[in-house]
């Protein structure tokens, strides 16, 4: 009787990345992405080294994290990451969360800074300077007068 051989994570990842297709991606829910974003908030800074799109229209990113490089693949809500969190825990990892578009935490529109409000929302929620006369404040363009 043959003893079963167990595939290591490194061998499995190398095989998947060599022939990558849609069948290798795992669908993640919005809750999964939310958990990944929570992990990203508390993690050390990650760095996107390069990114692109493959010939079969799957987006990819090379992400440096804790001295290791991970190649994340993604097509809409379908994702793959070679890290242990994604493969063993079956959850969205911080590397996949980094590939999420950056949006305002208040209005959801595109933003330049992750986990912060956009300039318009910041201005809308900023306290106004007290008006010294009895006339109400006006709004001209993006400023309150």
DSSP file (Angstrom, degrees, kcal/mol; ACC not computed):
  #  RESIDUE AA STRUCTURE BP1 BP2  ACC     N-H-->O    O-->H-N    N-H-->O    O-->H-N    TCO  KAPPA ALPHA  PHI   PSI    X-CA   Y-CA   Z-CA
    1    1 A X              0   0    0      0, 0.0     2,-0.2     0, 0.0     0, 0.0   0.000 360.0 360.0 360.0 130.9    0.0    0.0    0.0
    2    2 A X        -     0   0    0      1,-0.1     2,-0.4     3,-0.0     3,-0.0  -0.514 360.0-123.0 -78.3 142.9    1.4    3.4   -1.0
    3    3 A X        -     0   0    0     -2,-0.2     2,-0.1     1,-0.1    -1,-0.1  -0.690  34.1-109.4 -82.4 138.0    1.7    6.1    1.6
    4    4 A X        -     0   0    0     -2,-0.4     2,-0.5     1,-0.1    -1,-0.1  -0.401  26.8-139.6 -68.3 142.0   -0.2    9.2    0.7
    5    5 A X        -     0   0    0     -2,-0.1     2,-0.5    -3,-0.0    -1,-0.1  -0.870  11.6-144.6-101.8 135.8    2.0   12.2   -0.3
    6    6 A X        -     0   0    0     -2,-0.5     2,-0.3     0, 0.0    -2,-0.0  -0.846  13.4-128.9-103.4 134.0    0.9   15.6    1.0
    7    7 A X        -     0   0    0     -2,-0.5     2,-0.1     1,-0.1     0, 0.0  -0.613  21.4-130.7 -82.0 135.0    1.4   18.6   -1.2
    8    8 A X     >  -     0   0    0     -2,-0.3     4,-2.3     1,-0.1     5,-0.2  -0.451  20.7-114.5 -80.7 160.0    3.1   21.6    0.5
    9    9 A X  H  > S+     0   0    0      1,-0.2     4,-2.5     2,-0.2     5,-0.2   0.875 116.7  54.1 -60.4 -38.7    1.6   25.1    0.2
   10   10 A X  H  > S+     0   0    0      2,-0.2     4,-2.4     1,-0.2    -1,-0.2   0.914 109.8  46.0 -64.8 -43.1    4.7   26.2   -1.8
   11   11 A X  H  > S+     0   0    0      2,-0.2     4,-2.1     1,-0.2    -2,-0.2   0.906 113.6  49.0 -65.9 -41.6    4.2   23.4   -4.4
   12   12 A X  H  X S+     0   0    0     -4,-2.3     4,-2.3     2,-0.2    -2,-0.2   0.921 112.3  48.4 -64.0 -43.7    0.5   24.0   -4.7
   13   13 A X  H  X S+     0   0    0     -4,-2.5     4,-2.8     1,-0.2     5,-0.2   0.920 110.3  50.9 -62.8 -45.0    1.0   27.8   -5.2
   14   14 A X  H  X S+     0   0    0     -4,-2.4     4,-1.3     1,-0.2    -1,-0.2   0.895 111.3  49.2 -60.6 -40.0    3.7   27.3   -7.8
   15   15 A X  H  X S+     0   0    0     -4,-2.1     4,-0.9     2,-0.2    -1,-0.2   0.925 112.9  46.2 -66.0 -44.0    1.4   24.9   -9.7
   16   16 A X  H >< S+     0   0    0     -4,-2.3     3,-0.7     1,-0.2     4,-0.4   0.925 112.5  49.4 -65.2 -44.9   -1.5   27.3   -9.6
   17   17 A X  H 3< S+     0   0    0     -4,-2.8     3,-0.3     1,-0.2    -1,-0.2   0.754 104.7  60.6 -68.2 -22.4    0.5   30.3  -10.6
   18   18 A X  H 3< S+     0   0    0     -4,-1.3    -1,-0.2    -5,-0.2    -2,-0.2   0.796 124.0  16.4 -75.5 -27.3    2.0   28.4  -13.6
   19   19 A X  S << S-     0   0    0     -4,-0.9    -1,-0.2    -3,-0.7    -2,-0.2   0.057  87.9-178.1-130.0  26.8   -1.3   27.8  -15.3
   20   20 A X        +     0   0    0     -4,-0.4     2,-0.3    -3,-0.3    -3,-0.1   0.135  10.2 156.7 -45.8 133.3   -3.6   30.3  -13.6
   21   21 A X    >   -     0   0    0     -5,-0.1     3,-1.5     1,-0.0     4,-0.3  -0.875  57.7 -89.2-144.6 177.5   -7.3   30.3  -14.6
   22   22 A X  G >  S+     0   0    0     -2,-0.3     3,-1.3     1,-0.3    53,-0.1   0.784 118.1  68.0 -61.5 -27.9  -10.7   31.4  -13.2
   23   23 A X  G 3  S+     0   0    0      1,-0.3    -1,-0.3     3,-0.0    -3,-0.1   0.691  93.5  58.3 -69.2 -17.5  -11.1   27.9  -11.6
   24   24 A X  G <  S+     0   0    0     -3,-1.5    -1,-0.3    -8,-0.1     2,-0.2   0.571  88.6  93.2 -87.3  -9.7   -8.3   28.6   -9.2
   25   25 A X    <   -     0   0    0     -3,-1.3     2,-0.4    -4,-0.3    55,-0.2  -0.554  66.4-144.1 -84.8 149.3  -10.0   31.7   -7.7
   26   26 A X  E     -A   79   0A   0     53,-3.1    53,-2.7    -2,-0.2     2,-0.3  -0.940  18.5-120.6-114.0 134.8  -12.2   31.5   -4.7
   27   27 A X  E     -A   78   0A   0     -2,-0.4     2,-0.4    51,-0.2    51,-0.2  -0.569  29.3-163.3 -75.8 133.1  -15.4   33.6   -4.3
   28   28 A X        -     0   0    0     49,-2.6     2,-0.1    -2,-0.3    63,-0.1  -0.933   9.9-134.6-118.2 141.0  -15.3   35.9   -1.3
   29   29 A X     >  -     0   0    0     -2,-0.4     4,-2.0     1,-0.1     5,-0.2  -0.321  31.2-103.0 -84.5 171.8  -18.3   37.7    0.3
   30   30 A X  H  > S+     0   0    0      1,-0.2     4,-2.2     2,-0.2     5,-0.1   0.846 124.4  56.3 -62.8 -33.6  -18.4   41.3    1.4
   31   31 A X  H  > S+     0   0    0      2,-0.2     4,-2.3     1,-0.2    -1,-0.2   0.900 105.1  51.7 -64.0 -40.6  -18.1   40.0    5.0
   32   32 A X  H  > S+     0   0    0      1,-0.2     4,-2.1     2,-0.2    -2,-0.2   0.926 110.2  47.8 -61.2 -44.8  -14.9   38.3    4.0
   33   33 A X  H  X S+     0   0    0     -4,-2.0     4,-2.3     1,-0.2    -1,-0.2   0.874 109.1  54.8 -64.4 -36.0  -13.5   41.5    2.5
   34   34 A X  H  X S+     0   0    0     -4,-2.2     4,-2.0     2,-0.2    -1,-0.2   0.910 108.0  48.4 -62.3 -42.3  -14.5   43.4    5.6
   35   35 A X  H  X S+     0   0    0     -4,-2.3     4,-1.9     1,-0.2    -1,-0.2   0.887 110.6  52.0 -64.9 -37.7  -12.5   40.9    7.8
   36   36 A X  H  X S+     0   0    0     -4,-2.1     4,-2.0     1,-0.2    -2,-0.2   0.893 108.1  50.9 -64.3 -39.6   -9.6   41.4    5.5
   37   37 A X  H  X S+     0   0    0     -4,-2.3     4,-2.0     2,-0.2    -1,-0.2   0.875 107.6  53.4 -65.9 -36.8   -9.8   45.1    5.8
   38   38 A X  H  X S+     0   0    0     -4,-2.0     4,-1.1     1,-0.2    -1,-0.2   0.905 110.0  47.7 -62.9 -40.4   -9.8   44.8    9.6
   39   39 A X  H  X S+     0   0    0     -4,-1.9     4,-0.6     1,-0.2    -2,-0.2   0.867 109.9  53.5 -66.7 -35.6   -6.6   42.7    9.4
   40   40 A X  H >< S+     0   0    0     -4,-2.0     3,-0.6     1,-0.2    -2,-0.2   0.868 102.4  58.5 -66.8 -36.4   -5.1   45.3    7.0
   41   41 A X  H 3< S+     0   0    0     -4,-2.0    -1,-0.2     1,-0.2    -2,-0.2   0.871 113.6  36.9 -60.1 -38.4   -5.8   48.2    9.5
   42   42 A X  H 3< S+     0   0    0     -4,-1.1    -1,-0.2    -3,-0.1    -2,-0.2   0.434 100.7  96.7 -97.7   0.1   -3.8   46.5   12.3
   43   43 A X  S << S-     0   0    0     -3,-0.6     3,-0.1    -4,-0.6     2,-0.1  -0.345  83.7 -92.6 -86.6 168.4   -1.0   45.1   10.1
   44   44 A X        -     0   0    0      1,-0.2    -1,-0.1    -2,-0.1    -2,-0.0  -0.381  65.5 -73.4 -67.9 158.1    2.4   46.5    9.4
   45   45 A X        -     0   0    0     -2,-0.1    21,-0.3     1,-0.1     2,-0.3  -0.283  50.3-151.7 -59.5 137.8    2.5   48.6    6.2
   46   46 A X        -     0   0    0     19,-0.1     2,-0.4    -3,-0.1    19,-0.2  -0.757   3.5-146.5-106.5 156.5    2.3   46.6    2.9
   47   47 A X  E     -B   64   0A   0     17,-2.0    17,-3.3    -2,-0.3     2,-0.7  -0.986   7.8-141.4-130.3 127.3    3.9   47.6   -0.4
   48   48 A X  E     -B   63   0A   0     -2,-0.4    15,-0.2    15,-0.2     3,-0.1  -0.781  18.6-176.4 -84.1 116.5    2.5   47.0   -3.9
   49   49 A X  E     -     0   0A   0     13,-3.0     2,-0.3    -2,-0.7    -1,-0.2   0.927  63.2 -22.9 -81.2 -49.0    5.6   46.3   -6.0
   50   50 A X  E     -B   62   0A   0     12,-1.0    12,-3.0     2,-0.0    -1,-0.3  -0.981  59.0-168.5-156.6 163.2    3.9   45.9   -9.3
   51   51 A X  E     +B   61   0A   0     -2,-0.3     2,-0.3    10,-0.2    10,-0.2  -0.962  16.1 141.1-150.0 164.8    0.5   45.2  -10.7
   52   52 A X  E     -B   60   0A   0      8,-2.3     8,-2.6    -2,-0.3     2,-0.4  -0.952  43.9 -88.1-176.7-166.1   -1.1   44.3  -14.0
   53   53 A X  E     -B   59   0A   0     -2,-0.3     6,-0.2     6,-0.2    -2,-0.0  -0.999  35.1-132.6-133.5 134.9   -3.7   42.3  -15.9
   54   54 A X    >   -     0   0    0      4,-2.5     3,-1.9    -2,-0.4     6,-0.0  -0.217  33.5 -97.3 -81.7 173.1   -3.1   38.9  -17.3
   55   55 A X  T 3  S+     0   0    0      1,-0.3    -1,-0.1     2,-0.1    -2,-0.0   0.710 125.5  54.1 -65.0 -19.6   -4.1   37.7  -20.8
   56   56 A X  T 3  S-     0   0    0      2,-0.1    -1,-0.3   -36,-0.1     3,-0.1   0.062 122.3-104.9-102.5  24.6   -7.2   36.1  -19.4
   57   57 A X  S <  S+     0   0    0     -3,-1.9     2,-0.6     1,-0.2    -2,-0.1   0.719  73.5 140.9  65.2  27.2   -8.3   39.4  -17.8
   58   58 A X        -     0   0    0     17,-0.1    -4,-2.5    15,-0.0    -1,-0.2  -0.895  49.5-131.3 -98.4 123.9   -7.4   38.5  -14.2
   59   59 A X  E     -BC  53  74A   0     15,-2.1    15,-2.7    -2,-0.6     2,-0.3  -0.452  27.5-169.1 -70.5 145.4   -5.9   41.4  -12.3
   60   60 A X  E     -BC  52  73A   0     -8,-2.6    -8,-2.3    13,-0.2     2,-0.3  -0.985  11.4-171.6-138.9 151.0   -2.7   40.6  -10.4
   61   61 A X  E     -BC  51  72A   0     11,-2.3    11,-2.4    -2,-0.3     2,-0.6  -0.993  18.2-144.3-136.7 141.5   -0.5   42.4   -7.8
   62   62 A X  E     -BC  50  71A   0    -12,-3.0   -13,-3.0    -2,-0.3   -12,-1.0  -0.959  29.0-171.1-104.3 119.3    2.9   41.6   -6.3
   63   63 A X  E     -BC  48  70A   0      7,-3.1     7,-2.9    -2,-0.6     2,-0.5  -0.934  17.3-144.9-119.8 129.9    2.7   42.6   -2.7
   64   64 A X  E     +BC  47  69A   0    -17,-3.3   -17,-2.0    -2,-0.4     2,-0.4  -0.821  27.7 166.4 -94.2 127.7    5.6   42.8   -0.2
   65   65 A X  E >   - C   0  68A   0      3,-3.0     3,-2.0    -2,-0.5   -19,-0.1  -0.958  66.0 -17.2-145.6 120.4    4.7   41.9    3.3
   66   66 A X  T 3  S-     0   0    0     -2,-0.4     3,-0.1   -21,-0.3   -20,-0.1   0.855 127.1 -51.8  52.9  40.4    7.1   41.1    6.2
   67   67 A X  T 3  S+     0   0    0      1,-0.3     2,-0.3     0, 0.0    -1,-0.3   0.444 120.1 103.4  80.3   0.0   10.0   40.6    3.8
   68   68 A X  E <   -C   65   0A   0     -3,-2.0    -3,-3.0     2,-0.0     2,-0.5  -0.805  64.7-134.2-112.4 156.6    8.0   38.1    1.6
   69   69 A X  E     -C   64   0A   0     -2,-0.3     2,-0.4    -5,-0.2    -5,-0.2  -0.948  19.2-169.6-113.9 127.6    6.4   38.7   -1.8
   70   70 A X  E     -C   63   0A   0     -7,-2.9    -7,-3.1    -2,-0.5     2,-0.7  -0.934  14.9-145.1-116.1 136.8    2.9   37.4   -2.4
   71   71 A X  E     -C   62   0A   0     -2,-0.4     2,-0.4    -9,-0.2    11,-0.4  -0.890  19.7-164.1-104.4 107.8    1.2   37.4   -5.9
   72   72 A X  E     -C   61   0A   0    -11,-2.4   -11,-2.3    -2,-0.7     2,-0.4  -0.747   2.3-164.0 -94.4 135.0   -2.5   38.1   -5.5
   73   73 A X  E     +CD  60  80A   0      7,-2.6     7,-2.2    -2,-0.4     2,-0.3  -0.929  13.1 173.8-117.5 144.3   -4.9   37.4   -8.3
   74   74 A X  E     +CD  59  79A   0    -15,-2.7   -15,-2.1    -2,-0.4     2,-0.3  -0.980  25.1 178.7-156.1 138.3   -8.4   38.8   -8.5
   75   75 A X  E >  S- D   0  78A   0      3,-2.9     3,-2.2    -2,-0.3     2,-0.2  -0.873  74.2 -60.1-136.6 102.7  -11.4   39.0  -10.8
   76   76 A X  T 3  S-     0   0    0     -2,-0.3    -1,-0.1     1,-0.3   -18,-0.0  -0.435 122.7 -12.5  57.2-118.6  -14.2   40.9   -9.2
   77   77 A X  T 3  S+     0   0    0     -2,-0.2   -49,-2.6    -3,-0.1     2,-0.5   0.349 118.2  95.9 -92.8   7.5  -15.1   39.0   -5.9
   78   78 A X  E <   +AD  27  75A   0     -3,-2.2    -3,-2.9   -51,-0.2     2,-0.3  -0.866  56.6 168.3 -99.7 126.7  -13.1   36.0   -6.9
   79   79 A X  E     -AD  26  74A   0    -53,-2.7   -53,-3.1    -2,-0.5     2,-0.3  -0.877  26.4-165.2-138.9 163.6   -9.5   36.0   -5.5
   80   80 A X  E     + D   0  73A   0     -7,-2.2    -7,-2.6    -2,-0.3     2,-0.3  -0.963  10.2 170.9-149.2 136.9   -6.4   34.0   -4.8
   81   81 A X        -     0   0    0     -2,-0.3    -9,-0.1    -9,-0.2     6,-0.1  -0.988  30.5-140.0-141.8 138.4   -3.4   34.6   -2.5
   82   82 A X        +     0   0    0    -11,-0.4   -69,-0.1    -2,-0.3   -10,-0.1   0.425  66.7 114.2 -79.3   4.8   -0.6   32.2   -1.7
   83   83 A X  S  > S-     0   0    0      1,-0.1     4,-1.8     4,-0.0     5,-0.2  -0.262  77.4-115.5 -75.6 165.1   -0.5   33.2    2.0
   84   84 A X  H  >>S+     0   0    0      1,-0.2     4,-3.1     2,-0.2     5,-0.9   0.861 110.3  59.7 -69.1 -37.2   -1.4   30.8    4.8
   85   85 A X  I  >>S+     0   0    0      1,-0.2     6,-1.1     2,-0.2     4,-0.9   0.936 110.4  41.8 -57.1 -46.8   -4.4   32.9    6.0
   86   86 A X  I  45S+     0   0    0      4,-0.2     4,-0.4     3,-0.2    -1,-0.2   0.903 121.7  39.6 -69.1 -41.2   -6.1   32.6    2.6
   87   87 A X  I  <5S+     0   0    0     -4,-1.8    -2,-0.2     2,-0.1    -1,-0.2   0.866 128.1  26.3 -81.1 -36.9   -5.3   28.9    2.1
   88   88 A X  I  <5S+     0   0    0     -4,-3.1    -3,-0.2    -5,-0.2    -2,-0.1   0.870 129.6  36.1 -96.1 -42.5   -5.7   27.4    5.5
   89   89 A X  I  <<S-     0   0    0     -4,-0.9    -3,-0.2    -5,-0.9    -2,-0.1   0.669  93.9-138.2 -84.8 -16.5   -8.3   29.7    7.2
   90   90 A X      < +     0   0    0     -5,-0.6     2,-0.3    -4,-0.4    -4,-0.2   0.868  60.3 122.6  60.9  39.5  -10.2   30.3    4.0
   91   91 A X  S    S-     0   0    0     -6,-1.1     2,-0.4   -63,-0.1    -1,-0.2  -0.843  74.1 -88.7-124.6 163.9  -10.7   34.0    4.7
   92   92 A X        -     0   0    0     -2,-0.3     2,-0.1   -60,-0.2    -7,-0.0  -0.585  49.4-148.2 -70.5 128.7   -9.8   37.2    2.9
   93   93 A X     >  -     0   0    0     -2,-0.4     4,-2.1     1,-0.1     5,-0.1  -0.369  27.1-100.2 -93.7 175.0   -6.2   38.1    3.9
   94   94 A X  H  > S+     0   0    0      1,-0.2     4,-1.5     2,-0.2     5,-0.1   0.780 121.0  59.6 -66.1 -26.3   -4.7   41.6    4.3
   95   95 A X  H  > S+     0   0    0      2,-0.2     4,-0.6     1,-0.2    -1,-0.2   0.905 108.1  43.2 -69.7 -41.2   -3.0   41.1    0.9
   96   96 A X  H >4 S+     0   0    0      1,-0.2     3,-1.1     2,-0.2     4,-0.4   0.886 110.6  56.6 -69.4 -38.5   -6.4   40.7   -0.9
   97   97 A X  H >< S+     0   0    0     -4,-2.1     3,-1.3     1,-0.3    -2,-0.2   0.840  98.9  61.1 -61.6 -32.6   -7.8   43.6    1.2
   98   98 A X  H 3< S+     0   0    0     -4,-1.5    -1,-0.3     1,-0.3    -2,-0.2   0.769  98.0  58.6 -65.7 -24.1   -5.0   45.8   -0.2
   99   99 A X  T << S+     0   0    0     -3,-1.1    -1,-0.3    -4,-0.6    -2,-0.2   0.558  81.8 107.4 -83.1  -8.0   -6.4   45.2   -3.7
  100  100 A X  S <  S-     0   0    0     -3,-1.3    -3,-0.0    -4,-0.4     3,-0.0  -0.415  85.0 -98.1 -65.0 143.6   -9.8   46.7   -2.8
  101  101 A X        -     0   0    0      1,-0.1     2,-0.6    -2,-0.1    -1,-0.1  -0.348  38.6-112.1 -61.6 145.7  -10.5   50.1   -4.3
  102  102 A X        +     0   0    0      9,-0.2     9,-2.2    -3,-0.1     2,-0.3  -0.717  48.0 170.4 -84.0 120.2   -9.8   53.0   -1.9
  103  103 A X  B     -E  110   0B   0     -2,-0.6    12,-0.4     7,-0.3    13,-0.3  -0.881  39.6 -91.9-129.9 161.1  -13.1   54.7   -1.0
  104  104 A X     >  -     0   0    0      5,-2.8     4,-1.0    -2,-0.3    13,-0.2  -0.470  28.5-137.6 -68.4 138.6  -14.4   57.3    1.5
  105  105 A X  T  4 S+     0   0    0     11,-1.1    12,-0.1    -2,-0.2    -1,-0.1   0.653 100.0  40.1 -74.2 -13.6  -15.6   55.7    4.7
  106  106 A X  T  4 S+     0   0    0     10,-0.2    -1,-0.1     3,-0.1    11,-0.1   0.875 131.5  15.2 -99.5 -51.2  -18.6   58.1    4.7
  107  107 A X  T  4 S-     0   0    0      2,-0.1    -2,-0.1     3,-0.0     3,-0.1   0.641  88.7-128.8-103.9 -16.4  -19.9   58.4    1.2
  108  108 A X     <  +     0   0    0     -4,-1.0     2,-0.1     1,-0.3    -3,-0.1   0.504  60.2 136.2  83.0   3.2  -18.2   55.5   -0.6
  109  109 A X        -     0   0    0      1,-0.2    -5,-2.8    -6,-0.1    -1,-0.3  -0.432  69.2 -74.1 -79.9 159.7  -16.8   57.5   -3.4
  110  110 A X  B     -E  103   0B   0     -7,-0.2     2,-0.3    -2,-0.1    -7,-0.3  -0.214  59.1-175.7 -54.3 142.2  -13.2   57.0   -4.6
  111  111 A X        -     0   0    0     -9,-2.2    -9,-0.2    -3,-0.1     3,-0.1  -0.856  34.1-133.9-136.6 167.2  -10.6   58.5   -2.2
  112  112 A X  S    S+     0   0    0     -2,-0.3     2,-0.4     1,-0.2    -1,-0.1   0.659  90.7  53.5 -97.4 -19.3   -6.9   59.0   -2.0
  113  113 A X  S >  S-     0   0    0      3,-0.1     3,-1.0     4,-0.1    -1,-0.2  -0.970  82.9-125.1-123.7 129.6   -6.4   57.8    1.5
  114  114 A X  T 3  S+     0   0    0     -2,-0.4     3,-0.1     1,-0.2   -10,-0.1  -0.448  90.4  11.8 -72.4 142.7   -7.6   54.4    2.9
  115  115 A X  T 3  S+     0   0    0    -12,-0.4     2,-0.3     1,-0.2    -1,-0.2   0.712 109.7  97.2  65.1  25.8   -9.8   54.4    6.0
  116  116 A X  S <  S-     0   0    0     -3,-1.0   -11,-1.1   -13,-0.3    -1,-0.2  -0.897  77.0 -98.3-135.2 167.7  -10.4   58.1    5.9
  117  117 A X        -     0   0    0     -2,-0.3    -4,-0.1   -13,-0.2   -13,-0.0  -0.522  39.6-111.6 -82.7 153.2  -13.1   60.5    4.6
  118  118 A X     >  -     0   0    0     -2,-0.2     4,-2.3     1,-0.1     5,-0.2  -0.247  36.7 -97.9 -73.6 171.4  -12.8   62.3    1.3
  119  119 A X  H  > S+     0   0    0      1,-0.2     4,-2.4     2,-0.2     5,-0.2   0.889 122.8  52.5 -60.9 -41.0  -12.2   66.1    1.2
  120  120 A X  H  > S+     0   0    0      1,-0.2     4,-2.3     2,-0.2    -1,-0.2   0.925 111.8  45.0 -62.9 -44.3  -15.9   66.8    0.5
  121  121 A X  H  > S+     0   0    0      2,-0.2     4,-1.9     1,-0.2    -1,-0.2   0.872 111.4  53.7 -67.9 -35.7  -17.1   64.7    3.5
  122  122 A X  H  X S+     0   0    0     -4,-2.3     4,-0.8     1,-0.2    -1,-0.2   0.916 111.3  45.7 -62.9 -42.3  -14.4   66.3    5.7
  123  123 A X  H  < S+     0   0    0     -4,-2.4     3,-0.4     1,-0.2    -2,-0.2   0.889 111.2  52.9 -67.9 -38.0  -15.6   69.8    4.8
  124  124 A X  H  < S+     0   0    0     -4,-2.3    -1,-0.2     1,-0.2    -2,-0.2   0.830 115.6  39.7 -66.8 -31.2  -19.3   68.8    5.4
  125  125 A X  H  < S+     0   0    0     -4,-1.9    -1,-0.2    -5,-0.1    -2,-0.2   0.505  90.9 109.7 -97.2  -4.2  -18.6   67.5    8.9
  126  126 A X  S  < S-     0   0    0     -4,-0.8     2,-0.1    -3,-0.4    -3,-0.0  -0.435  78.4-105.6 -71.1 143.9  -16.1   70.2    9.9
  127  127 A X        -     0   0    0     -2,-0.1     2,-0.2     1,-0.1    -1,-0.1  -0.441  35.7-125.1 -68.2 142.1  -17.4   72.6   12.5
  128  128 A X        -     0   0    0     -2,-0.1     2,-0.3     1,-0.1    -1,-0.1  -0.579  22.1-107.6 -86.3 151.1  -18.3   76.0   11.1
  129  129 A X        -     0   0    0     -2,-0.2    -1,-0.1     1,-0.1     2,-0.0  -0.597  48.8 -98.0 -72.5 136.2  -16.8   79.2   12.5
  130  130 A X        -     0   0    0     -2,-0.3     2,-0.5     1,-0.1    -1,-0.1  -0.321  34.4-125.4 -61.8 133.1  -19.5   81.1   14.4
  131  131 A X        -     0   0    0      1,-0.1    -1,-0.1     2,-0.1     6,-0.0  -0.678  14.5-157.4 -81.1 126.1  -21.1   83.7   12.4
  132  132 A X  S    S+     0   0    0     -2,-0.5     2,-0.2     2,-0.0    -1,-0.1   0.628  74.6  55.8 -85.4 -12.6  -20.9   87.1   14.2
  133  133 A X  S    S-     0   0    0      2,-0.2    -2,-0.1     1,-0.0     0, 0.0  -0.665  93.4-109.7-109.5 174.8  -23.9   88.6   12.4
  134  134 A X  S    S+     0   0    0     -2,-0.2     2,-0.2     2,-0.0    -3,-0.0   0.501  81.8 107.9 -84.4  -3.1  -27.4   87.3   12.3
  135  135 A X  S    S-     0   0    0      1,-0.1    -2,-0.2     0, 0.0    -4,-0.0  -0.517  74.8-112.5 -77.2 143.1  -27.3   86.3    8.6
  136  136 A X        -     0   0    0     -2,-0.2     2,-0.1     1,-0.1    -1,-0.1  -0.318  37.1 -97.6 -70.6 156.8  -27.2   82.6    7.8
  137  137 A X        -     0   0    0      1,-0.0     2,-0.3    -6,-0.0    -1,-0.1  -0.419  37.3-145.1 -73.7 151.0  -24.0   81.2    6.2
  138  138 A X        -     0   0    0     -2,-0.1     7,-3.7     2,-0.0     2,-0.5  -0.745   5.6-133.2-112.3 162.3  -24.0   80.7    2.5
  139  139 A X  E     +F  144   0C   0     -2,-0.3     2,-0.5     5,-0.2     5,-0.2  -0.970  22.4 178.7-119.5 118.9  -22.3   78.0    0.4
  140  140 A X  E >   -F  143   0C   0      3,-2.3     3,-1.8    -2,-0.5     2,-0.4  -0.963  65.3 -43.2-120.6 113.1  -20.3   79.1   -2.6
  141  141 A X  T 3  S-     0   0    0     -2,-0.5    -2,-0.0     1,-0.3     0, 0.0  -0.550 123.5 -25.5  67.6-125.9  -18.7   76.4   -4.6
  142  142 A X  T 3  S+     0   0    0     -2,-0.4     2,-0.3     2,-0.0    -1,-0.3   0.250 123.0  86.0-101.9  11.5  -17.2   74.0   -2.1
  143  143 A X  E <   -F  140   0C   0     -3,-1.8    -3,-2.3     2,-0.0     2,-0.5  -0.851  69.3-133.8-117.6 148.6  -16.8   76.6    0.7
  144  144 A X  E      F  139   0C   0     -2,-0.3    -5,-0.2    -5,-0.2    -2,-0.0  -0.844 360.0 360.0 -95.4 134.8  -19.1   77.9    3.4
  145  145 A X              0   0    0     -7,-3.7    -6,-0.2    -2,-0.5    -1,-0.1   0.356 360.0 360.0-117.3 360.0  -19.1   81.7    3.7
